[in-house]
């Protein structure tokens, strides 16, 4: 598989939109999330969508550029940090996103409003920092590929 930077950039733009909407929702109080099912559903859907986009981007980068297969959603973030796409501090801040995504999708019967509110309070910054890290990695990766393509070939000295 070949890394398609434009596909990654398109997903980053969508993640940026979702993170922006989550930022708008971050002013909701916990009691509003408990009492207003529309607000709770909107936040839960936004968090789920953002997590899905993060894992989609990460999986594409890992498989297409590094030929790495992650074991699960959480491992995608671990592998991105191991490959220096994300720094360790961001990886630590995003720890648990894989499990939280699973709860949003499969464990909705046990979904805790306080956990949703906690995730919402961190989400805009974490997702924005993820976007920045991937954009920086794409730019650095592109410069490295360009440098390798245009580097002068070694010239043999002496006879031919």
C-alpha positions as CSV (number, residue, x, y, z in Angstrom):
1,X,0.0,0.0,0.0
2,X,1.2,3.5,-0.8
3,X,0.8,6.5,1.6
4,X,-1.7,8.9,0.1
5,X,-0.9,12.3,1.8
6,X,-4.0,13.9,0.2
7,X,-6.3,11.3,1.7
8,X,-4.7,11.9,5.1
9,X,-5.1,15.7,4.7
10,X,-8.7,15.3,3.8
11,X,-9.3,13.3,6.9
12,X,-7.4,15.8,9.0
13,X,-9.7,18.5,7.7
14,X,-12.8,16.5,8.7
15,X,-11.2,15.9,12.1
16,X,-10.6,19.6,12.4
17,X,-14.3,20.2,11.8
18,X,-15.4,17.7,14.4
19,X,-12.9,19.1,16.9
20,X,-14.2,22.6,16.3
21,X,-17.8,21.4,17.0
22,X,-16.6,19.6,20.1
23,X,-15.0,22.8,21.3
24,X,-18.4,24.6,20.9
25,X,-20.0,21.8,22.9
26,X,-17.3,21.8,25.6
27,X,-19.2,24.5,27.5
28,X,-22.0,22.1,28.3
29,X,-22.3,21.3,32.0
30,X,-22.4,17.7,33.3
31,X,-26.0,18.1,34.4
32,X,-26.9,19.3,30.9
33,X,-25.4,16.1,29.5
34,X,-27.4,14.1,32.0
35,X,-30.7,15.8,31.4
36,X,-30.7,16.7,27.7
37,X,-30.5,13.6,25.6
38,X,-29.9,15.7,22.5
39,X,-26.8,17.3,23.9
40,X,-25.5,14.0,25.2
41,X,-26.1,12.2,21.9
42,X,-24.4,15.1,20.0
43,X,-21.4,15.0,22.3
44,X,-21.2,11.2,22.2
45,X,-21.4,11.1,18.4
46,X,-18.8,13.8,18.0
47,X,-16.4,12.0,20.3
48,X,-17.0,8.7,18.4
49,X,-16.6,10.3,15.0
50,X,-13.3,12.0,16.1
51,X,-11.9,8.8,17.5
52,X,-12.9,6.9,14.3
53,X,-11.1,9.5,12.2
54,X,-8.0,9.4,14.4
55,X,-7.8,5.6,14.1
56,X,-8.4,5.7,10.3
57,X,-5.6,8.3,9.8
58,X,-3.3,6.4,12.1
59,X,-4.0,3.0,10.5
60,X,-3.4,4.4,7.0
61,X,0.0,6.0,8.0
62,X,1.1,2.8,9.8
63,X,0.2,0.4,7.1
64,X,1.0,2.5,4.0
65,X,4.2,4.2,5.2
66,X,5.7,2.0,7.9
67,X,4.2,-1.4,6.9
68,X,3.1,-1.9,10.5
69,X,-0.1,-3.6,11.6
70,X,-1.6,-2.5,14.8
71,X,-3.2,-5.0,17.2
72,X,-6.1,-2.8,18.2
73,X,-7.2,0.8,18.3
74,X,-5.1,1.6,21.3
75,X,-2.1,0.1,19.6
76,X,-2.5,2.5,16.6
77,X,-1.6,5.4,19.0
78,X,1.2,3.4,20.5
79,X,2.7,2.6,17.1
80,X,2.3,6.2,15.9
81,X,4.4,7.2,18.9
82,X,6.9,4.5,18.3
83,X,7.3,5.7,14.7
84,X,7.6,9.3,16.0
85,X,4.5,10.6,14.3
86,X,3.2,11.5,17.8
87,X,5.3,12.5,20.7
88,X,5.1,10.5,23.9
89,X,3.3,13.3,25.8
90,X,0.4,13.4,23.3
91,X,0.3,9.6,23.3
92,X,-0.1,9.6,27.0
93,X,-2.8,12.2,26.9
94,X,-4.7,10.1,24.3
95,X,-4.2,6.9,26.3
96,X,-7.6,5.1,26.6
97,X,-9.2,6.6,23.5
98,X,-9.4,3.1,21.9
99,X,-11.3,1.7,24.9
100,X,-13.5,4.8,25.1
101,X,-14.3,4.4,21.4
102,X,-15.4,0.8,22.0
103,X,-17.6,1.9,24.9
104,X,-19.2,4.6,22.7
105,X,-19.9,2.0,20.0
106,X,-20.6,-1.2,21.9
107,X,-20.9,-0.3,25.6
108,X,-23.5,2.3,25.4
109,X,-25.6,0.6,28.1
110,X,-22.8,1.4,30.6
111,X,-21.8,4.8,29.3
112,X,-21.1,7.1,32.2
113,X,-22.0,10.8,31.7
114,X,-19.1,11.9,33.8
115,X,-16.7,10.0,31.6
116,X,-18.2,11.6,28.5
117,X,-17.9,15.0,30.1
118,X,-14.3,14.3,31.0
119,X,-13.5,13.2,27.5
120,X,-15.3,16.3,26.1
121,X,-13.1,18.6,28.3
122,X,-9.9,17.1,26.8
123,X,-11.1,16.3,23.2
124,X,-10.6,19.7,21.4
125,X,-7.0,20.1,22.5
126,X,-6.1,16.5,22.1
127,X,-7.6,16.2,18.6
128,X,-6.1,19.6,17.6
129,X,-2.7,18.5,18.8
130,X,-3.1,15.2,16.9
131,X,-3.9,17.1,13.7
132,X,-0.8,19.3,14.2
133,X,1.5,16.3,14.9
134,X,0.3,14.5,11.7
135,X,0.6,17.6,9.6
136,X,4.1,18.2,10.9
137,X,5.0,14.5,10.2
138,X,3.6,14.8,6.7
139,X,5.6,17.9,6.0
140,X,8.8,16.4,7.4
141,X,8.2,13.1,5.6
142,X,7.7,14.9,2.3
143,X,10.9,16.9,2.8
144,X,12.8,13.7,3.5
145,X,11.4,12.0,0.4
146,X,12.2,15.0,-1.8
147,X,15.7,15.3,-0.3
148,X,16.4,11.6,-1.1
149,X,15.1,12.0,-4.7
150,X,17.3,15.0,-5.4
151,X,20.4,14.0,-3.5
152,X,23.5,13.7,-5.8
153,X,24.6,10.2,-6.6
154,X,28.0,9.1,-5.3
155,X,30.6,9.5,-8.0
156,X,33.3,6.9,-8.4
157,X,36.7,8.4,-8.5
158,X,39.5,6.8,-10.4
159,X,39.0,4.6,-13.5
160,X,35.8,3.8,-15.2
